[in-house]
Structure formats: structure tokens, C-alpha cells
Amino acid sequence: MTENEVAKQIVDAAYRIHTSLGPGLLESVYEVVLAYELEKRGLHTVRQQTVPIVYEDTRIELGFRADLIVEDNVIVEIKSVEVVAPLHKKQLLTHLRLADKRLGLLINFNVALIKDGITRIANGMPD
């Protein structure tokens, strides 16, 4: 399954969850429910995956934790905030680069329409 096919499933699942639960819950709730929905669809999903980084030729085991990694190729960063800051987008791009992944989705569930809360971040792949 390509990154784009996985992303389509993630967006569809986020829409379904947002329609059912609405905005205003904690990020951890959306994370658990999204992981459940994706696994129900047969997608391998890992929550709070520790991703090591290499700094000055030294491997540091706890570089960061990815909210979700789906099918080992798409990182999902979940937010439930009033406004997504530009820093959130840069943070996801850094995570993609350090994890050697090409596609990430930043999903803010604290919006009236979920389509306004989804941002696609690409690391070296065509839009």
C-alpha cells in the first residue's frame, strides 16, 4: 500500500471519528480511537512509537515519540488545539526527516469541519 493510499484511509477514518465524536476531546482520546479505527480497517498501526535519532554519529534511542505510525510509512501527529501553529508543521517535517519517512498527516480534531484540521506534510515526495 502506498503512502497516498494509507493517507486516504487515515483521512477517511478521521472524518468518521470527528463526525461521531466531534471536537473538544483530549488528543489521547483521538489517538486511541483513530488507532482502533485504522486497525479495524486492517492497517498496521503503532501508537507512541519511539524513534531513535543520530546526532554527531551517536544513536540516541529516545529521539522522539510519534503519535501514530501507520503501515510503517505514514506518521500521524494528532492535535486538539484552537490553532495549529506553524511550529507544529515544522515539527512533523522534522519527525519525517529523522524517521526517514516521506509522508505525514497533522490532524487537529478541535475544528468545526475536519477538512480544515488536516494538513499533509511531505518529505521529499510529490504532492
C-alpha positions in Angstrom: 0.0 0.0 0.0 1.5 3.4 -1.0 1.7 6.4 1.4 -1.1 8.1 -0.5 -3.4 5.1 -0.2 -2.6 4.9 3.5 -3.2 8.6 3.9 -6.6 8.3 2.2 -7.7 5.7 4.8 -6.4 7.9 7.6 -8.3 10.9 6.4 -11.5 8.9 6.0 -11.1 7.4 9.5 -10.5 10.9 10.9 -13.7 12.2 9.2 -15.7 9.3 10.6 -14.3 9.8 14.1 -14.9 13.6 14.0 -18.4 13.1 12.7 -19.2 10.7 15.5 -17.3 12.3 18.5 -17.0 15.9 17.5 -14.3 18.4 18.7 -13.2 19.2 22.2 -11.7 15.9 23.5 -8.2 15.3 24.6 -5.6 14.3 22.0 -5.1 11.0 23.7 -8.7 10.1 23.1 -8.5 10.8 19.4 -5.2 8.9 19.2 -6.7 5.7 20.7 -9.9 5.9 18.6 -8.0 6.6 15.4 -5.6 3.7 16.1 -8.7 1.5 16.7 -10.4 2.6 13.5 -7.3 2.1 11.4 -6.6 -1.4 12.9 -10.3 -2.3 12.2 -9.5 -1.5 8.6 -6.6 -3.9 8.6 -3.9 -1.2 8.7 -0.9 -1.9 11.0 -0.8 1.0 13.4 1.7 1.7 16.2 0.9 4.2 18.9 3.6 6.3 20.7 6.4 4.7 18.7 9.8 5.6 20.0 12.0 6.8 17.1 15.8 7.0 17.7 17.9 9.7 16.2 21.5 10.0 15.3 23.4 13.1 16.5 27.1 13.5 15.8 27.4 9.8 14.9 25.8 8.8 18.2 22.5 6.9 18.2 20.1 8.3 20.8 17.3 5.7 21.4 14.6 8.1 22.6 14.8 10.8 19.9 11.0 11.4 19.9 7.7 9.6 20.1 5.4 9.5 17.1 1.7 9.7 17.9 0.9 7.1 15.2 2.9 5.3 12.5 0.6 3.6 10.1 1.8 0.7 7.8 5.3 1.7 8.8 5.3 4.6 6.3 2.9 7.4 7.4 3.4 9.4 10.6 0.3 10.9 12.1 0.6 13.8 14.6 -2.7 14.4 16.5 -3.7 17.7 17.9 -6.7 19.1 19.7 -5.9 22.7 19.8 -7.6 26.0 19.0 -5.0 26.9 16.3 -2.3 24.8 14.6 0.9 26.8 14.8 3.5 26.9 12.0 5.8 25.2 14.5 3.5 22.1 14.6 4.1 21.7 10.8 7.8 22.1 11.1 7.9 19.6 14.0 6.2 17.0 11.8 8.6 17.6 9.0 11.5 17.2 11.4 9.9 13.9 12.6 9.6 12.7 9.0 13.2 13.5 8.2 14.6 11.9 11.3 12.4 8.8 10.9 13.2 8.6 7.2 9.6 8.7 6.2 8.1 10.6 3.2 4.6 11.5 4.4 2.9 12.8 7.5 -0.5 14.0 8.4 -1.1 16.6 11.1 -4.7 16.2 12.2 -6.3 18.8 14.5 -9.6 17.4 15.8 -10.6 20.7 17.5 -12.2 22.2 14.5 -15.8 22.6 13.3 -15.0 20.8 10.0 -12.3 18.1 10.0 -11.3 19.0 6.5 -10.0 22.3 7.9 -8.0 20.4 10.5 -6.0 18.1 8.2 -2.6 19.1 6.9 -0.5 16.9 4.7 3.3 17.2 5.1 5.6 15.7 2.5 9.3 15.0 3.0 10.8 14.6 -0.5 7.8 13.2 -2.3 5.5 14.8 -4.8 2.3 16.5 -3.5 
